[in-house]
Amino acid sequence: MIGRKILQEQQASANYNLRQVERRRTGEISWEVVEASSGTAVVTGLASRDEALRTIRGWEHLSQKLEGGLPGHVLVH
């Protein structure tokens, strides 16, 4: 988290959270997709909240299509 400031964080699904961050040096604001179970950022540098949500919806959709879902995913209906 050095060099970044979390502006907001919210739950987006059973498996992922959204995080809006600001780079301290440049002031650039971007979005991250964070794995809910581990708190690890899995996608960073997204330009918009909508782009982050599309990424999450895609992974959740893929998890539903695979038998048993993606590894470590909570299956949602």
C-alpha positions as YAML, in Angstrom:
chain: A
units: angstrom
residues:
- id: 1
  name: MET
  ca: [0.00, 0.00, 0.00]
- id: 2
  name: ILE
  ca: [3.02, 2.28, -0.04]
- id: 3
  name: GLY
  ca: [2.39, 5.15, -2.42]
- id: 4
  name: ARG
  ca: [-1.35, 4.54, -2.65]
- id: 5
  name: LYS
  ca: [-4.32, 5.79, -0.68]
- id: 6
  name: ILE
  ca: [-7.58, 3.81, -0.58]
- id: 7
  name: LEU
  ca: [-10.47, 6.17, -1.28]
- id: 8
  name: GLN
  ca: [-13.25, 3.60, -1.00]
- id: 9
  name: GLU
  ca: [-13.85, -0.13, -0.92]
- id: 10
  name: GLN
  ca: [-17.10, -2.01, -1.48]
- id: 11
  name: GLN
  ca: [-18.28, -5.57, -1.88]
- id: 12
  name: ALA
  ca: [-19.13, -6.33, -5.51]
- id: 13
  name: SER
  ca: [-19.89, -10.06, -5.26]
- id: 14
  name: ALA
  ca: [-19.41, -13.02, -2.95]
- id: 15
  name: ASN
  ca: [-15.88, -13.41, -4.33]
- id: 16
  name: TYR
  ca: [-14.67, -9.89, -5.15]
- id: 17
  name: ASN
  ca: [-14.52, -6.37, -3.78]
- id: 18
  name: LEU
  ca: [-13.95, -3.10, -5.63]
- id: 19
  name: ARG
  ca: [-11.39, -0.60, -4.42]
- id: 20
  name: GLN
  ca: [-10.84, 2.95, -5.62]
- id: 21
  name: VAL
  ca: [-7.26, 4.09, -5.03]
- id: 22
  name: GLU
  ca: [-5.23, 7.24, -5.54]
- id: 23
  name: ARG
  ca: [-1.51, 7.23, -6.28]
- id: 24
  name: ARG
  ca: [0.06, 9.64, -3.84]
- id: 25
  name: ARG
  ca: [2.79, 10.92, -6.14]
- id: 26
  name: THR
  ca: [0.71, 11.55, -9.26]
- id: 27
  name: GLY
  ca: [-2.81, 11.91, -7.88]
- id: 28
  name: GLU
  ca: [-4.04, 9.38, -10.46]
- id: 29
  name: ILE
  ca: [-7.26, 7.67, -9.41]
- id: 30
  name: SER
  ca: [-7.99, 4.11, -10.55]
- id: 31
  name: TRP
  ca: [-9.99, 1.03, -9.59]
- id: 32
  name: GLU
  ca: [-8.90, -2.42, -8.45]
- id: 33
  name: VAL
  ca: [-10.60, -5.80, -8.23]
- id: 34
  name: VAL
  ca: [-9.75, -7.44, -4.91]
- id: 35
  name: GLU
  ca: [-10.27, -11.09, -4.00]
- id: 36
  name: ALA
  ca: [-12.64, -11.04, -1.02]
- id: 37
  name: SER
  ca: [-11.23, -14.09, 0.73]
- id: 38
  name: SER
  ca: [-7.56, -13.05, 0.70]
- id: 39
  name: GLY
  ca: [-7.66, -9.27, 0.21]
- id: 40
  name: THR
  ca: [-5.26, -9.61, -2.73]
- id: 41
  name: ALA
  ca: [-5.65, -7.20, -5.63]
- id: 42
  name: VAL
  ca: [-6.08, -9.34, -8.74]
- id: 43
  name: VAL
  ca: [-6.59, -6.55, -11.30]
- id: 44
  name: THR
  ca: [-5.26, -3.00, -10.85]
- id: 45
  name: GLY
  ca: [-5.17, 0.21, -12.83]
- id: 46
  name: LEU
  ca: [-8.71, 0.08, -14.20]
- id: 47
  name: ALA
  ca: [-9.99, 3.40, -15.48]
- id: 48
  name: SER
  ca: [-13.56, 3.15, -14.21]
- id: 49
  name: ARG
  ca: [-15.83, 1.41, -11.75]
- id: 50
  name: ASP
  ca: [-17.87, 0.06, -14.68]
- id: 51
  name: GLU
  ca: [-14.78, -1.58, -16.17]
- id: 52
  name: ALA
  ca: [-14.05, -3.26, -12.82]
- id: 53
  name: LEU
  ca: [-17.65, -4.47, -12.52]
- id: 54
  name: ARG
  ca: [-17.56, -5.93, -16.06]
- id: 55
  name: THR
  ca: [-14.42, -7.87, -15.10]
- id: 56
  name: ILE
  ca: [-16.10, -9.26, -11.98]
- id: 57
  name: ARG
  ca: [-19.30, -10.19, -13.82]
- id: 58
  name: GLY
  ca: [-17.23, -12.03, -16.43]
- id: 59
  name: TRP
  ca: [-15.40, -14.09, -13.83]
- id: 60
  name: GLU
  ca: [-18.60, -14.86, -11.93]
- id: 61
  name: HIS
  ca: [-20.29, -15.92, -15.17]
- id: 62
  name: LEU
  ca: [-17.34, -18.16, -16.06]
- id: 63
  name: SER
  ca: [-17.40, -19.70, -12.58]
- id: 64
  name: GLN
  ca: [-21.09, -20.55, -12.99]
- id: 65
  name: LYS
  ca: [-20.47, -22.25, -16.34]
- id: 66
  name: LEU
  ca: [-17.65, -24.47, -15.08]
- id: 67
  name: GLU
  ca: [-18.57, -27.60, -13.19]
- id: 68
  name: GLY
  ca: [-17.57, -26.92, -9.59]
- id: 69
  name: GLY
  ca: [-16.76, -23.29, -10.42]
- id: 70
  name: LEU
  ca: [-13.40, -21.57, -10.39]
- id: 71
  name: PRO
  ca: [-11.00, -22.74, -7.65]
- id: 72
  name: GLY
  ca: [-11.71, -20.99, -4.37]
- id: 73
  name: HIS
  ca: [-14.91, -19.36, -5.60]
- id: 74
  name: VAL
  ca: [-18.11, -19.24, -3.61]
- id: 75
  name: LEU
  ca: [-20.75, -20.47, -6.04]
- id: 76
  name: VAL
  ca: [-23.66, -18.05, -6.40]
- id: 77
  name: HIS
  ca: [-26.94, -18.65, -8.18]
...
